[in-house]
Each structure stands twice: as structure tokens, then as C-alpha cells.
Amino acid sequence: MNLEEIAKKVQALEDLEAVKQVTYKYVNCLMFADWDHIMECFADDAVLDVFVERPKIQGKAIIEKTFREVVAKKHIGNEGDILTHPMVAVSGDTAKGEWIIYFFEGPSENYRAPGWVKGIYNAEYKKINGQWKFSMLKWRPVFPPGMKMPAGPPPSDKTIG
């Protein structure tokens, strides 16, 4: 292996770790309701698709508004989380990843009783000025066989947009 091949392998490992780190930062910001810093994880034209009962949204401004006005009603800063099983593939300045997350959700306005929720994050990333950011983030809950989505309205009946 020559020096150029070694440099490419080191860069690939650094990119893989940076993708993991931006995902960890996002989850930490989500769990601690750190809406000021969560947006550092998103590209300006990112797509967010984290509500089963709402359409996906695009653009940093609307994503930030959604976190502050909708997600903040559900994630109030005292949840617990376990983010695990990263399956990440980096290709140049883009990457794709799939993660499993378990988080303890406290009671929220008209939504559900406290308990552990399992979900899958599917993410796409892009490297912008040397920094990895989400270009697309999708989350869906996963329920055991026979269990259905909890009844009740989404976290807010107010439409953002």
C-alpha cells in the first residue's frame, strides 16, 4: 500500500467518524431540547421527515421552526436515549446511514403515556466546507408485532409552514 492509498483510507475513516459525530450531536440536542445547536447538524436545503402523521419538510428555516414549535412540545429535555447499530456508508462527499434509537419519552400533551419508544433513523449526509451535515433525516417508530401506533393526535395540531 502506498502513501496515497493510506491517505485515502485515513480520510474515509475520518469521514465515517465525522458522520457518526454529527448524528450523536443531533440526538444529544434532541434529548436535551437544545434547539439553538441542533440546527448546526443540518444543511440549508435539508429534508426532515420525522412525523408519521405529517408531510416531510425542506429547508433549514422551516426545520428550525418545527423543532421549536412542534418537537419542543414532545421533547422537553428530560428524555433518555440509546442510539445504536450505525450502518453508515460514505462515498466521497455524501453518505447514507441507518440507526436504531430507543428513547424514553415522558408524557406529552395529548399524545401518550411515558415509555420506551424504538425507532429507525434513515439519514443522508453531505460534506459542506469540510463539515458533515444531514441532507435528509427520516425517523419512523418500530412496534412489536400486533402493537399499533398509539392513538391520539400528533404533538401539535398546528400546521407549520
N, C-alpha and C positions, 0 to 999 in steps of 0.2 A: 504494500500500500504506500503510495507516495504522499507527499505533503498536501497536495491539493485534495486528494481523496479524504485524508484525515480532516482537513478543514471543513469539507462538506458534511462529514459525519458529525463533527462538533457543532456546526451550525444547525443541523437537523435536530440534534439533542437539545440545544438551547431554545430552538423554536418550540419544540414539544413541551418543554418545561414552562415556557412563557405562556403558551395556550392554557396549560393547567393552572398557572398562577392567576390569569385573568378570570378564569372560571371560579376559582376559590375566592377571589376578591369579590366577585359578583354575589356569590352565596353568602359570604360574611356580611356584605352590605345589606342584602335582603333580610337576613336573620336579625340584624341589629337595627333595622329601619334607618340605615344611613343613606338617605336619599340624596345627600349632597355629593357623595362619592360614587354611587352606583353608576352614574352616567358616564364616568370615565371608562367604563367597560364596553361602551357601545360606539360603533361607527356612526357618523352623521346620518347615513341612509339605512341604518339597521332596521330589521323587521322583528317585531315582538309578537309571539303567538303563545300566550300563557293562560288564556281563559278558554275553557271548553265552550262556554256559552256566549262568547263574543268573537267578532272577526279579528284577524290579525291587524296590527297597525304598523306603520312605517314612518320613520323619521325621528330624530333624537328629541325634538321639542314635544311631540305627542307622546313619546315613550316616557319622558320625564313627567309630564302632566299625569299620565296614567299611574305611574309609581306613587306620586304624591297624593293623588286624589282617589284612587281606587285600591291599589295594592296596599297602601298605608292603612286602610280600614281592616285588613286581614292580617298583615304582618306588622305587629306593633312593637317589635323589638325584644320579645321575651320567648321566641320560639327556639327550639333546639334543632340541630340538623346533623345528618350524616350523609356526606357526598361520597360516592364510591363507584368503583368499576369504570374508570375512564377508558374509553375506547377512542383514541384520538389518532387521526392520520393527517400529517402535514404534507402539503405539496406546494413547494415554493412559498409564495406569499398568501396562500389560503390554507385552510384546514377545516376538517369536519370532526365532530366529536359526539359521543353519546355517553351519558352519565346516568347513574341511578341515584336518586336522592330520597332519603327518609327525613321527614321533619315533623317535629311535634308542634301541632297547631293548637293554640289556645282558643277559647270560644270567641266568636266574632259576630258582629251584628247580623242577626237573622240568617246565619249560614249553617253552622254545625256545632256539635259538641266537641270538646277537646279530644285530641287523639293523634296517633301517628298516621301520617299520610305517606304513601310511597308513590314516587313519580319518576318519569323518564324525561331528561333534558336531551333534546337533539339540538346541536349547535353548529353554526358555520362561523368561521372566523376569517378575518383578513388582517394583514400586517400593514399598518399605516404609519409612515415615518418611523419605522423601527419598533412600533408598539402593536401588539396583538389586541384586537377588539372583536366583539361579536358583530357579525353582519346579519345573523339570523339566530334567534333563540326561541325554541318551542318547548313547552312543558305540557305533559299530559299525566293525569293520575293513573295509577295502576291499581286495580282492585282484585282481590281473590275471586276465584270462580264463584258465581252465584251472588256476589255482592254488587250492588248498583251504586251509581253516583248518588251522594247524599241529596235529599230533597231540599228545596228551598231556593230562593233567588240567588243570583250571583252576589258578590260582595257589595255591589252598589247598583241601583237601578238607573243611575245617571249615566248617560252616554257621553263618553269623552270623544271629542272630535271637532 
